Amino acid sequence: MADLPLSRRSLLRSAALAGGLASLPGLLAACGGSTAPARRQQGSIDVLRVALPSSIGSLDAGKEAGIMNYVVGLLVQEALVGVGQDGSLQPSLAESWTRKDARTYVYKLRGGVTFSDGTPLTAQDAVASLNVHAKKGSTTAFAYAYANVDTIEATGPAEVTITLKSPDASFAWTPSPGTLMVTSEKFIEATGERIGTPEGKLLGTGPYKVAEFAPDSHVTLERHDAWWGGRAPFRQIKIDFIPEESTRLLAMRGDQVDVALNVPAEQIDQWQAIPDVQLKTAADRSLVTLAFNTSKKPWNDVHVRKAVAHAVDRAGIVRSVLRGHGKVATTIPDPAQWGGVLDQAEVTSLYASIPQYEFDLAKAKAELAQSATPGGFSDVLTYPSSGPQLGRAALTLAENLKGIGITLEVKEVPLEQWIADLGKHASGIYLGWYFATTGDPAEYVNQLLHGSATGANGTNIAEYDNAEVTRLLDDAKGGTDDAARGKLLGEALVKAAADVPYQPLWWGEAATAFGKAVTADGFGPYFFVGPWASKVAAR
């Protein structure tokens, strides 16, 4: 494991700690914060102050599908179905749904739902929202999920019917928050490409509405008092973008924020030491993985991919970078993601059969010697500013690769740029960072391994196209028997692992801090996949 070099980020961190709380108001003001907001009204907190670890460029997750876009967007917009704390499908804007046959899903909309502009939700609004992604030529981040849709119709004032081209056992999850946020047909027509911008904002049926959005600074949300789910607990939510880790820590120490996301593993002890602050952690079923562009030299050489896979000390990264707050990933889906498809014994057996590339620099060097570039080569690996742990892991890999002749330049970039670059598929090596938005084990598997998901804006960032793997995934989609579907998914994982398009690194753990004035119920893998602020309350 390589030591981390002194960087501008670490210098800023040292300066912030040396400056203490006296420097905090100026730092927060630069991030759009307020040092003296109206805090209480009638004995409860009036304004909830939230610190996000990165800025976002668009409020529309369909344009910029980063986890922080969801954290904001799902306070404003909702989907037809939701995801429960256990990862199961739950009613949301649709109070019920049925699968009439292998290709047809019918959704009955909840009555009495209004958008924050006061207009009622109709079936036509849901159809228009779905068609944003399902229409021919759509380039939204969710378009891939609707590629198999044949028709979407309002079959009644409060009924939506979706017909697929072919059966897909995973489609039940598609109109959930991960790939659908409902808005009004009128808003889509009037706002168009400005949706998600500071001018266009968002319109939804959720507990909050957007009052102000400054992409490099903050988002201010106001309560939607007519929300069908009941009156939300806070009149206003002020969300500040504070990328610097230690600045967020100082903000919590100084009682400047109530909720801080993405607490770094190496700072957990410091956060836990703050009086009355609740630090909640939970395995979040996220995946961090290396992705190798199999269509680009030298990464199209399996020996190069195996060499790099052998040069990753996954256990060491989990131990020293994550401080044990995560698990070594041996494949794409977390073992906990298989509920209802395979039982625990079957999952254990499957994972034991998946090819692994243990940390062994001698094997790494031997694999590189068999490749078309035995003398090594150079490349660049970027990571998002909101994921410093990814950068630290990348630096340890780069240090290991030096020993076998590969020079890997590690660069931090803004989250928005990192997301955009992933969609271009132009680089040779990537870090992928994925968060589960459904309870379906096929969620990541189809996105990362299916041959149809290659190409610009595709989710298959490794450009991996193995006909047999794609066939197995298609067979799994078309099946209705869970056990058979699980077996097919497992076969696809085993076969793909032999080709090494990805080297999974770790399954993550979420750590969120709640300040001395608030608490939260039900913190877990899907806490932020929905109107999460409704589960936060004053202490």
C-alpha positions as CSV (number, residue, x, y, z in Angstrom):
1,M,0.0,0.0,0.0
2,A,1.5,3.3,-1.1
3,D,1.7,6.4,1.1
4,L,-0.5,9.2,-0.1
5,P,1.3,12.2,-1.5
6,L,0.9,15.7,-0.1
7,S,-1.7,17.4,-2.3
8,R,-3.6,20.7,-2.4
9,R,-6.6,18.8,-0.8
10,S,-4.5,17.7,2.2
11,L,-3.0,21.2,2.5
12,L,-6.5,22.7,2.6
13,R,-7.5,20.1,5.2
14,S,-4.5,21.0,7.4
15,A,-5.2,24.7,7.0
16,A,-8.9,24.3,7.9
17,L,-8.0,22.3,11.0
18,A,-5.4,24.8,12.1
19,G,-7.8,27.7,11.6
20,G,-10.4,26.0,13.7
21,L,-14.0,27.1,14.0
22,A,-13.2,30.8,13.6
23,S,-12.7,30.2,9.9
24,L,-15.9,28.3,9.4
25,P,-18.4,31.1,8.6
26,G,-16.3,32.3,5.7
27,L,-15.9,28.8,4.3
28,L,-19.6,28.1,4.5
29,A,-20.6,31.4,3.1
30,A,-18.5,30.5,0.0
31,C,-20.6,27.4,-0.3
32,G,-23.9,29.1,-0.1
33,G,-24.4,28.5,3.7
34,S,-26.0,30.8,6.2
35,T,-24.5,31.3,9.7
36,A,-27.8,32.3,11.3
37,P,-30.8,30.7,9.7
38,A,-34.2,30.7,11.3
39,R,-34.0,27.5,13.2
40,R,-37.1,26.8,15.2
41,Q,-40.8,27.3,15.0
42,Q,-43.4,26.1,17.5
43,G,-40.8,23.9,19.2
44,S,-39.6,22.0,16.1
45,I,-36.8,22.7,13.6
46,D,-37.9,25.0,10.9
47,V,-34.9,24.7,8.6
48,L,-33.0,21.5,8.0
49,R,-29.4,22.2,6.9
50,V,-27.8,19.5,4.8
51,A,-24.1,19.2,3.6
52,L,-23.5,17.3,0.4
53,P,-19.9,16.2,-0.5
54,S,-20.1,17.5,-4.1
55,S,-21.9,20.0,-6.2
56,I,-24.4,18.9,-8.9
57,G,-24.7,20.4,-12.3
58,S,-28.4,19.5,-12.9
59,L,-31.4,18.7,-10.7
60,D,-32.6,16.3,-13.3
61,A,-31.2,12.8,-12.6
62,G,-32.2,11.9,-16.1
63,K,-29.5,14.2,-17.3
64,E,-26.9,13.6,-14.6
65,A,-27.5,10.4,-12.8
66,G,-25.2,10.8,-9.8
67,I,-26.2,9.7,-6.3
68,M,-26.3,13.3,-5.1
69,N,-28.7,14.2,-7.9
70,Y,-31.0,11.5,-6.4
71,V,-30.6,12.8,-2.9
72,V,-32.0,16.2,-4.0
73,G,-34.4,15.1,-6.7
74,L,-36.2,12.5,-4.7
75,L,-37.4,15.1,-2.2
76,V,-39.2,16.8,-5.1
77,Q,-40.3,14.0,-7.4
78,E,-41.6,10.5,-7.0
79,A,-42.0,7.4,-9.1
80,L,-44.9,5.0,-9.7
81,V,-43.5,2.5,-7.3
82,G,-41.0,2.9,-4.4
83,V,-38.4,0.8,-2.7
84,G,-38.9,-0.3,0.9
85,Q,-36.2,-0.5,3.6
86,D,-35.8,-4.2,2.8
87,G,-35.4,-3.6,-0.9
88,S,-38.9,-4.7,-1.8
89,L,-41.2,-2.9,-4.2
90,Q,-43.8,-0.6,-2.4
91,P,-46.7,1.6,-3.6
92,S,-45.9,5.2,-4.3
93,L,-47.8,7.3,-6.9
94,A,-49.3,4.0,-8.0
95,E,-51.3,2.5,-5.1
96,S,-51.3,-0.9,-6.8
97,W,-50.1,-2.6,-9.9
98,T,-50.6,-5.9,-11.7
99,R,-48.7,-8.0,-14.3
100,K,-51.6,-9.0,-16.6
101,D,-49.3,-11.2,-18.6
102,A,-45.6,-11.7,-19.3
103,R,-45.4,-8.4,-21.2
104,T,-48.1,-6.1,-19.7
105,Y,-48.0,-4.1,-16.5
106,V,-51.0,-2.0,-15.3
107,Y,-50.6,0.7,-12.6
108,K,-53.5,2.3,-10.7
109,L,-52.7,5.8,-9.6
110,R,-53.3,7.1,-6.1
111,G,-56.1,9.5,-5.8
112,G,-55.8,13.1,-4.4
113,V,-52.2,13.6,-5.5
114,T,-51.2,17.1,-6.6
115,F,-48.0,18.6,-8.0
116,S,-46.4,21.4,-6.0
117,D,-48.0,23.9,-8.4
118,G,-51.4,22.7,-7.3
119,T,-52.4,20.8,-10.4
120,P,-53.6,17.2,-10.0
121,L,-51.6,14.2,-11.1
122,T,-53.2,12.4,-14.1
123,A,-52.4,9.2,-15.9
124,Q,-51.4,11.4,-18.9
125,D,-48.7,13.0,-16.7
126,A,-47.3,9.6,-15.9
127,V,-47.3,8.6,-19.5
128,A,-45.5,11.8,-20.5
129,S,-42.9,11.3,-17.8
130,L,-42.3,7.7,-18.9
131,N,-42.1,8.7,-22.6
132,V,-39.3,11.2,-21.9
133,H,-37.1,8.0,-21.5
134,A,-39.0,5.5,-23.7
135,K,-39.4,7.6,-26.8
136,K,-37.3,6.7,-29.9
137,G,-34.0,8.4,-29.8
138,S,-34.1,9.4,-26.1
139,T,-30.6,10.1,-24.7
140,T,-31.6,10.4,-21.1
141,A,-29.6,8.5,-18.5
142,F,-32.6,6.3,-18.0
143,A,-33.3,5.5,-21.7
144,Y,-31.6,2.1,-21.5
145,A,-34.2,0.9,-19.0
146,Y,-37.0,1.5,-21.4
147,A,-35.5,0.0,-24.6
148,N,-37.8,-3.0,-24.4
149,V,-41.0,-0.9,-24.0
150,D,-43.5,-1.2,-26.9
151,T,-46.3,1.1,-25.8
152,I,-47.3,3.3,-22.8
153,E,-50.9,4.3,-22.6
154,A,-53.3,6.0,-20.3
155,T,-56.0,3.3,-20.2
156,G,-58.2,5.3,-17.7
157,P,-58.1,8.6,-15.8
158,A,-56.0,7.0,-13.1
159,E,-54.6,3.9,-15.0
160,V,-51.3,3.5,-16.9
161,T,-50.6,0.4,-19.0
162,I,-47.1,-0.5,-20.2
163,T,-46.6,-3.2,-22.8
164,L,-43.2,-4.6,-23.5
165,K,-41.8,-6.0,-26.7
166,S,-40.7,-9.1,-25.0
167,P,-40.9,-10.5,-21.4
168,D,-38.6,-8.9,-18.8
169,A,-38.6,-10.2,-15.2
170,S,-36.7,-7.1,-14.1
171,F,-39.0,-4.5,-15.6
172,A,-41.2,-4.4,-12.4
173,W,-38.4,-2.3,-11.0
174,T,-38.1,0.2,-13.9
175,P,-40.8,2.7,-12.8
176,S,-39.2,3.0,-9.4
177,P,-37.0,6.0,-8.3
178,G,-33.8,4.7,-9.9
179,T,-35.1,5.2,-13.4
180,L,-38.3,7.3,-13.1
181,M,-39.2,10.6,-11.6
182,V,-42.7,11.8,-12.5
183,T,-43.5,15.4,-13.5
184,S,-46.4,17.0,-15.3
185,E,-47.0,16.8,-19.1
186,K,-47.5,20.6,-19.1
187,F,-44.2,21.2,-17.3
188,I,-42.4,19.0,-19.8
189,E,-43.9,20.9,-22.7
190,A,-43.3,24.3,-21.3
191,T,-39.8,23.8,-19.8
192,G,-38.2,21.3,-22.2
193,E,-34.4,21.2,-22.0
194,R,-34.4,23.7,-19.2
195,I,-35.7,21.1,-16.7
196,G,-33.1,20.7,-14.0
197,T,-31.4,24.1,-14.6
198,P,-31.5,27.0,-12.2
199,E,-34.2,28.6,-14.5
200,G,-36.3,25.5,-15.1
201,K,-35.8,23.7,-11.8
202,L,-38.1,20.7,-11.2
203,L,-41.8,20.0,-10.7
204,G,-43.0,17.0,-8.8
205,T,-45.5,15.5,-6.4
206,G,-43.0,15.1,-3.5
207,P,-42.9,16.7,-0.1
208,Y,-40.7,19.6,-1.3
209,K,-40.4,22.1,-4.2
210,V,-37.3,23.8,-5.5
211,A,-37.1,27.5,-4.5
212,E,-33.5,28.1,-5.6
213,F,-30.7,26.3,-7.3
214,A,-27.1,27.5,-7.7
215,P,-25.1,24.6,-9.3
216,D,-21.8,25.5,-7.6
217,S,-23.3,26.5,-4.3
218,H,-26.6,25.2,-3.0
219,V,-30.2,24.1,-3.4
220,T,-33.0,25.6,-1.3
221,L,-36.3,23.6,-1.0
222,E,-39.6,24.7,0.4
223,R,-42.3,22.5,1.8
224,H,-45.1,21.3,-0.4
225,D,-47.9,21.4,2.1
226,A,-50.3,19.4,0.0
227,W,-48.1,16.4,-0.3
228,W,-50.2,13.2,-0.3
229,G,-47.8,11.6,2.2
230,G,-48.6,14.1,4.9
231,R,-47.0,17.4,6.1
232,A,-43.2,17.2,5.8
233,P,-41.4,17.9,9.1
234,F,-39.4,21.0,7.9
235,R,-40.5,24.2,6.3
236,Q,-37.3,24.6,4.4
237,I,-34.3,22.4,3.5
238,K,-31.0,24.2,2.7
239,I,-28.6,21.9,0.9
240,D,-25.0,23.2,0.7
241,F,-22.4,21.7,-1.6
242,I,-19.2,21.3,0.6
243,P,-16.7,19.0,-1.1
244,E,-13.9,19.5,1.4
245,E,-14.1,16.6,3.9
246,S,-12.7,18.6,6.9
247,T,-14.9,21.6,6.2
248,R,-18.0,19.4,6.6
249,L,-16.5,18.0,9.8
250,L,-15.9,21.6,11.1
251,A,-19.5,22.5,10.1
252,M,-20.9,19.7,12.2
253,R,-18.7,20.6,15.1
254,G,-19.9,24.2,14.9
255,D,-23.6,23.2,14.7
256,Q,-23.7,24.7,11.2
257,V,-25.3,21.6,9.6
258,D,-27.9,19.0,10.7
259,V,-27.2,16.2,8.2
260,A,-23.8,15.4,6.5
261,L,-23.5,12.7,3.9
262,N,-20.6,10.6,2.8
263,V,-18.6,10.7,6.0
264,P,-15.1,9.5,5.1
265,A,-14.0,6.2,6.7
266,E,-10.8,7.7,8.0
267,Q,-12.7,10.4,9.8
268,I,-15.4,8.3,11.4
269,D,-13.8,8.4,14.9
270,Q,-13.7,12.2,14.7
271,W,-17.3,12.4,13.8
272,Q,-18.3,10.0,16.5
273,A,-16.5,12.1,19.0
274,I,-18.6,15.2,18.4
275,P,-21.0,15.5,21.4
276,D,-24.6,14.4,20.6
277,V,-24.0,13.7,16.9
278,Q,-25.4,10.4,15.7
279,L,-23.3,8.7,13.1
280,K,-25.4,6.1,11.3
281,T,-23.7,3.4,9.2
282,A,-25.1,0.6,7.1
283,A,-23.9,-1.6,4.2
284,D,-25.4,0.3,1.3
285,R,-25.1,-2.4,-1.4
286,S,-22.9,0.0,-3.4
287,L,-20.1,-1.3,-5.7
288,V,-16.8,0.3,-6.5
289,T,-15.1,-1.4,-9.5
290,L,-12.3,-0.9,-12.0
291,A,-13.6,-1.1,-15.5
292,F,-11.3,-1.9,-18.5
293,N,-12.3,-0.6,-21.9
294,T,-12.2,-3.9,-23.8
295,S,-12.5,-2.0,-27.2
296,K,-9.4,0.1,-26.6
297,K,-5.7,-0.8,-26.8
298,P,-4.0,-2.1,-24.7
299,W,-7.1,-2.9,-22.5
300,N,-8.5,-5.1,-25.2
301,D,-5.8,-7.6,-24.2
302,V,-7.0,-10.0,-21.5
303,H,-3.5,-10.4,-20.2
304,V,-3.3,-6.7,-19.5
305,R,-6.6,-6.8,-17.7
306,K,-5.5,-9.8,-15.6
307,A,-2.2,-8.1,-14.8
308,V,-3.9,-5.1,-13.4
309,A,-6.5,-7.3,-11.5
310,H,-3.6,-9.1,-9.8
311,A,-2.0,-5.8,-8.9
312,V,-5.0,-4.6,-6.8
313,D,-4.7,-5.3,-3.1
314,R,-8.4,-5.3,-2.4
315,A,-8.1,-6.6,1.2
316,G,-5.5,-3.9,1.9
317,I,-7.7,-1.2,0.5
318,V,-10.7,-2.2,2.7
319,R,-8.4,-2.4,5.7
320,S,-6.4,0.8,5.3
321,V,-8.4,3.1,3.0
322,L,-11.9,2.1,4.2
323,R,-10.8,1.3,7.8
324,G,-12.9,-1.9,7.6
325,H,-16.1,0.0,6.6
326,G,-16.8,-2.1,3.5
327,K,-16.2,-5.6,2.1
328,V,-13.9,-7.0,-0.6
329,A,-16.1,-7.3,-3.7
330,T,-15.7,-10.7,-5.5
331,T,-18.3,-9.9,-8.2
332,I,-20.8,-7.2,-9.2
333,P,-23.8,-7.6,-6.9
334,D,-23.5,-7.6,-3.2
335,P,-24.5,-11.0,-1.7
336,A,-27.4,-9.3,0.2
337,Q,-28.9,-8.3,-3.2
338,W,-30.2,-11.7,-4.0
339,G,-33.2,-11.8,-1.7
340,G,-36.2,-13.6,-3.3
341,V,-34.0,-15.0,-6.1
342,L,-31.4,-17.2,-4.5
343,D,-31.2,-18.4,-0.9
344,Q,-28.0,-17.8,1.1
345,A,-26.6,-21.3,0.5
346,E,-27.0,-20.9,-3.2
347,V,-25.4,-17.4,-3.1
348,T,-22.5,-18.8,-1.2
349,S,-22.0,-21.6,-3.6
350,L,-22.3,-19.2,-6.6
351,Y,-19.7,-16.8,-5.3
352,A,-17.3,-19.6,-4.5
353,S,-17.3,-20.5,-8.2
354,I,-16.6,-17.0,-9.6
355,P,-13.0,-16.7,-10.9
356,Q,-10.9,-14.4,-8.6
357,Y,-7.6,-12.6,-9.2
358,E,-5.8,-12.4,-5.9
359,F,-3.2,-9.8,-5.1
360,D,0.0,-11.2,-6.4
361,L,2.6,-8.9,-8.2
362,A,4.5,-11.8,-9.5
363,K,1.4,-13.1,-11.3
364,A,0.7,-9.5,-12.4
365,K,4.1,-9.3,-14.0
366,A,3.8,-12.7,-15.6
367,E,0.4,-11.8,-17.2
368,L,1.8,-8.5,-18.6
369,A,4.8,-10.4,-20.1
370,Q,2.3,-12.5,-22.1
371,S,0.5,-9.4,-23.4
372,A,1.1,-7.3,-26.5
373,T,2.7,-4.6,-24.3
374,P,5.2,-6.6,-22.1
375,G,7.3,-3.5,-21.4
376,G,4.3,-1.7,-19.9
377,F,2.5,1.5,-20.9
378,S,0.9,4.7,-19.4
379,D,-2.7,5.7,-18.9
380,V,-4.9,8.0,-16.7
381,L,-7.4,7.0,-14.1
382,T,-9.8,9.7,-12.8
383,Y,-12.0,9.7,-9.7
384,P,-14.8,12.0,-8.6
385,S,-14.1,14.8,-6.0
386,S,-17.0,13.4,-3.9
387,G,-15.2,10.1,-3.5
388,P,-11.7,10.7,-2.0
389,Q,-11.6,7.1,-0.9
390,L,-11.7,6.1,-4.6
391,G,-8.7,8.4,-5.2
392,R,-6.8,6.8,-2.3
393,A,-7.5,3.3,-3.6
394,A,-6.4,4.4,-7.1
395,L,-3.1,5.7,-5.7
396,T,-2.3,2.4,-4.0
397,L,-3.0,0.6,-7.3
398,A,-0.8,3.1,-9.2
399,E,2.1,2.5,-6.8
400,N,1.7,-1.3,-7.2
401,L,1.6,-1.0,-11.0
402,K,4.9,0.9,-11.1
403,G,6.6,-2.3,-10.1
404,I,5.5,-4.1,-13.2
405,G,6.1,-1.3,-15.7
406,I,2.7,0.4,-15.9
407,T,2.4,4.1,-15.2
408,L,-1.0,5.2,-14.0
409,E,-1.7,8.9,-13.5
410,V,-4.5,9.4,-10.9
411,K,-6.5,12.6,-11.3
412,E,-9.4,14.1,-9.3
413,V,-12.1,15.7,-11.3
414,P,-15.5,17.3,-10.4
415,L,-18.3,14.8,-10.0
416,E,-20.2,16.2,-13.0
417,Q,-17.2,15.8,-15.3
418,W,-16.6,12.3,-14.0
419,I,-20.2,11.2,-14.8
420,A,-20.0,12.8,-18.2
421,D,-16.7,11.1,-19.0
422,L,-18.1,7.7,-18.0
423,G,-20.8,8.2,-20.7
424,K,-18.3,8.9,-23.4
425,H,-16.5,5.5,-23.2
426,A,-13.3,7.2,-24.5
427,S,-10.8,6.3,-21.8
428,G,-9.0,3.0,-21.3
429,I,-9.6,2.5,-17.6
430,Y,-12.3,3.8,-15.2
431,L,-13.5,3.6,-11.7
432,G,-17.1,2.8,-11.5
433,W,-19.2,3.7,-8.4
434,Y,-22.7,2.4,-8.3
435,F,-25.5,2.6,-5.7
436,A,-28.4,0.2,-5.6
437,T,-31.8,1.7,-6.3
438,T,-33.7,-1.6,-6.4
439,G,-33.6,-4.9,-4.6
440,D,-33.0,-6.8,-7.9
441,P,-29.6,-8.6,-8.3
442,A,-29.7,-8.0,-12.0
443,E,-29.6,-4.2,-11.6
444,Y,-25.9,-3.7,-12.0
445,V,-25.3,-7.0,-13.9
446,N,-27.4,-6.0,-16.9
447,Q,-26.1,-2.4,-16.9
448,L,-22.4,-3.5,-16.9
449,L,-22.4,-6.7,-18.8
450,H,-25.2,-6.7,-21.5
451,G,-23.9,-6.3,-25.0
452,S,-26.7,-3.9,-26.0
453,A,-25.5,-1.4,-23.3
454,T,-22.2,-0.6,-25.1
455,G,-21.5,2.6,-27.0
456,A,-21.6,6.3,-26.1
457,N,-24.1,6.9,-23.2
458,G,-24.4,3.2,-22.6
459,T,-24.1,1.8,-19.1
460,N,-21.6,-0.9,-20.1
461,I,-18.5,1.3,-19.6
462,A,-16.2,-1.7,-20.3
463,E,-17.6,-2.0,-23.8
464,Y,-17.8,-5.7,-23.0
465,D,-19.8,-7.7,-25.6
466,N,-19.8,-11.4,-25.1
467,A,-22.6,-13.0,-27.0
468,E,-22.9,-15.9,-24.6
469,V,-23.1,-13.6,-21.5
470,T,-25.7,-11.4,-23.3
471,R,-27.7,-14.6,-24.1
472,L,-27.7,-15.7,-20.5
473,L,-28.9,-12.3,-19.4
474,D,-31.6,-12.2,-22.0
475,D,-32.8,-15.7,-20.9
476,A,-32.8,-14.5,-17.3
477,K,-34.9,-11.5,-18.3
478,G,-37.5,-13.6,-20.1
479,G,-37.9,-16.1,-17.2
480,T,-40.6,-16.1,-14.5
481,D,-39.1,-18.7,-12.2
482,D,-36.8,-17.0,-9.6
483,A,-34.5,-19.9,-9.1
484,A,-34.0,-20.4,-12.8
485,R,-33.4,-16.7,-13.3
486,G,-30.9,-16.7,-10.4
487,K,-29.0,-19.6,-12.0
488,L,-28.8,-17.8,-15.4
489,L,-27.5,-14.6,-13.8
490,G,-24.9,-16.6,-11.9
491,E,-23.7,-18.3,-15.0
492,A,-23.3,-14.9,-16.7
493,L,-21.2,-13.6,-13.8
494,V,-19.0,-16.7,-13.8
495,K,-18.4,-16.5,-17.6
496,A,-17.8,-12.7,-17.6
497,A,-15.3,-12.9,-14.7
498,A,-13.1,-15.1,-16.8
499,D,-12.8,-12.3,-19.4
500,V,-12.0,-9.6,-16.7
501,P,-13.9,-6.6,-18.1
502,Y,-14.2,-5.4,-14.5
503,Q,-12.2,-5.9,-11.4
504,P,-14.7,-5.4,-8.5
505,L,-12.9,-3.7,-5.6
506,W,-15.4,-3.3,-2.7
507,W,-19.0,-3.3,-1.6
508,G,-19.5,-0.1,0.4
509,E,-20.9,1.1,3.6
510,A,-22.8,4.4,3.9
511,A,-22.0,6.7,6.8
512,T,-24.2,9.7,7.4
513,A,-24.0,12.1,10.4
514,F,-27.1,13.6,12.1
515,G,-26.5,16.7,14.2
516,K,-27.5,17.2,17.8
517,A,-30.9,18.6,16.9
518,V,-32.2,15.7,14.6
519,T,-32.4,12.0,14.3
520,A,-33.6,9.5,11.6
521,D,-35.5,6.3,11.5
522,G,-34.9,3.4,9.2
523,F,-31.3,4.2,8.0
524,G,-30.2,1.5,5.6
525,P,-29.3,0.7,2.0
526,Y,-32.3,2.5,0.6
527,F,-32.7,5.4,3.0
528,F,-32.0,8.0,0.3
529,V,-34.0,6.2,-2.5
530,G,-37.2,8.2,-1.8
531,P,-38.5,11.2,0.2
532,W,-35.8,10.7,2.9
533,A,-36.3,13.9,4.8
534,S,-39.7,12.7,5.9
535,K,-37.8,10.1,8.0
536,V,-35.7,12.8,9.7
537,A,-37.2,14.4,12.9
538,A,-36.2,16.9,15.6
539,R,-34.9,15.3,18.7
